[in-house]
Amino acid sequence: MLKRAFFLPVLMGAFIACNHPSGERTTISLNGEWQLAMTGSPTEQPDCYNAVVPVPGLIDLAKPLSGSLELSDRIYWHRREFVTIEGEFSICRLKINKAKYFTRIYINGNYAGENPYCFTPTETDITSYLNPPGETNEIVIAVGSRNNLPPTVVDGSDFEKDFYYPGIYDDVMLIYSGTPYVNNVQCVPMVEEQKLRVQAEFFSIPVEGEFPVKYWVTELVSGKQVASGSVNVEGKIADFEISMAGCSLWTPEAPFLYVLELQTSADHYSTRFGMRSFRFDPERKLALLNGKPYFFRGTNICIYRFFDDPVRKDLPWKSDWAARLHNQFKSMHWNSIRYCIGFPPERWYEIADSIGFLIADEFPIWFGSNPEVIDSLQQELTAKLLAGEYTAWMRERWNHPSVVIWDAQNESVANITGDAMQMVRHLDLSGRPWENGWAAPRAATDPIESHPYLYTHFFAHRFDPPKEEMLSYFFDTIRIPHNDANERDPSADGAYYENPVLINEYCWLWMNRDGSPTRLTEPIYNNAFGEGLSSDEMYEIYARHLAIMTEYWRAHRTAAGVQHFCGLGYSRTEEPRGETCDNFIDIDELVFEPRFEQYVRSSFAPVGLMLDVWDHGFSAGSEQERHLFLVNDLDHSWEGSLKLYFERKGEKILPLSWRASAEAFESKKLDIRFITPEEPGTYDLVAELDHDGEVVRSVRQVVVK
């Protein structure tokens, strides 16, 4: 009979210290080509393996891929071999960063553990199952189908996703080491004190007495050592502080990274970290990065929807492609990303740390707001069970300086997410805020998400308002961001949640990469702008209106940040058609649709403009008075030249120019006066500034009559 054991996903059993000498930590990657077989049950192991599949990856990458993929009631068995290292070690742990759905592990035919969680690591001691050093071992990892998951774990449900491919979709590695073994380390930057608090957790410690732990801190890029020392540890937890006098702070603009190394008598552990603090100010209703106001300008990545993309291939696991993706986002003046309804490979977090983004890390929960559905789910998936998954998530992620918000869920009204996050909030010694989707916030310093999809109005209204009045109807007033917890999960006493607001979805004009509207936007284009539009016409509408909305929400400072939806998703033009999409026209080369780049890039500039002009038409040769917002997200004042002109066929008409300034973090409302052209026709009214050599524009199309 096979040996059976169950390992919790984070604290997976104890290690037994050996008396013989142990070596330092050696990590062996098991990424690469694995053999693959399919059966109908976890008790039905395959007799042969007739395909290969990349790890990390998903089963749709298998070769040969015969027939249609079975995504229900199937077990996919991944097999390969490895050789036990020759060096000295007393521990060998297998770590699978992420696999779905329900992971079972076999070493040399022995059952070595399982993990029902699908979005957090599996880490298991396999020492006792290994063959002697220098000999070959067989490892088999079985992953199941989503429909066979127990109802007590999160399954990653997404109402706008169609395919749930199983697979080992993140790195797999062997960790050889000795004892005492460093199991987990939490780096806690103390920016004001210029110190680093370290809380380290150990396994297989001496039965009695203290043991020494040495530490070093070095700069990641230069390798310069900035601190070193040692502490004596008694027990499983060490909690100490390291001086970081004169340290460089981490920001998206200057993502300075350090490396912390810990050394026991037989183990060597290292982790990257950044010196930064982050919180929300409940009085000013904005974010504070390293004690200063910081406005979110960003996007979303829906990696699990991208898994559904027919041209996705192995792109998510190509490090250079992921780095280019984030650099493309940087080129749009985005400083933040919501990793939406799911987690990308661990490498993406390292990239975000290095390139510089603030990450709202969203757990893959989307229950919606149907009370019957929520009640049914909460009968099986309790807050206590969910807290276990949240704990595993936090322990894996908490040293990334890019991760600044624990995002418990998306667009759901459920008690369990709020209850679960309260159970685990104290574990994060950095005190990151939590965001709870459409459910009520649980702390005054937590943000609430708002999804003001204004144009969903046109699902029920055809040409109401007419195109000529659309901008004035939606934008000629200061709106409070809506479609949030205040609307979906109001407080029992009717009091308004005064929490800071993050607009992390808006617009609702998505287009597929081939120039067609998505399933959700086809009726919007038809009812708001007219039927029979060409792809070019829709691209122009989308880009201009997305830029207008971005300018609008930024200028009025009713939210702590604005994040476009979405930077990466799927493009599904065949049935089942997709609901949303990103703004690429070439996903391999990461080429943005040109009009998106032309209009939307300026709308996210750190020093930006908003023409507060919503008229569709002007009288020819008339004098007009309107307003222009000068938006400064910088931590210092800005002064420069502003320009205003009409443009037609590349010609600038009636240009004006004047000097203006804005204080740090100010959105300044300016009075403007201009005369319209004498010749009737369609023009662009353009406001323009130059910031650091880049031309930033706000554009409104107007008709002169």
Secondary structure, DSSP 8 states (H G I E B T S, - for coil): --------SSS-------SS-----EEEE--EEEEEEEESSTT---S---EEEEESS-GGG-BS--SS---SS-EEEEEEEEE--SS--SEEEEEES-EES-EEEEETTEEEEEE--SSS-EEEE-GGG---TTSEEEEEEEE--GGGS-TTS-----TT------EE-S-EEEEEE-SSEEEEEEEEEETTTTEEEEEEEEES--SSS-EEEEEEEEETTT--EEEEEEEEE-SSEEEEEEE-TT--BB-SSSB--EEEEEE-SS-EEEEEE-B--EEEETTTTEEEETTEEE-EEEEEE-HHHHTT-TT-TTGGG-HHHHHHHHHHHHHTT--EEEETTS---HHHHHHHHHHT-EEEEE-S----S-HHHHHHHHHHS-HHHHHHHHHHHHHHHTT-TTEEEEE--SS---HHHHHHHHHHGGG-TT---EE-TTS--SSTTS-EEE---GGGGGGT-SSSS-GGGHHHHHHSS-----SSHHHHS--TT-------EEE-------B-TTS-B-TTTHHHHHHHH-SS--HHHHHHHHHHHHHHHHHHHHHTT-SSEEE-S-SB-----SSS--S---SEEETTTTEE-HHHHHHHHHHT-SEEEEEE---SEE-TT-EEEEEEEEEE-SSS-EEEEEEEEEEETTEEEEEEEEEEEE-TT-EEEEEEEEE--SS-EEEEEEEEEEETTEEEEEEEEEEE-
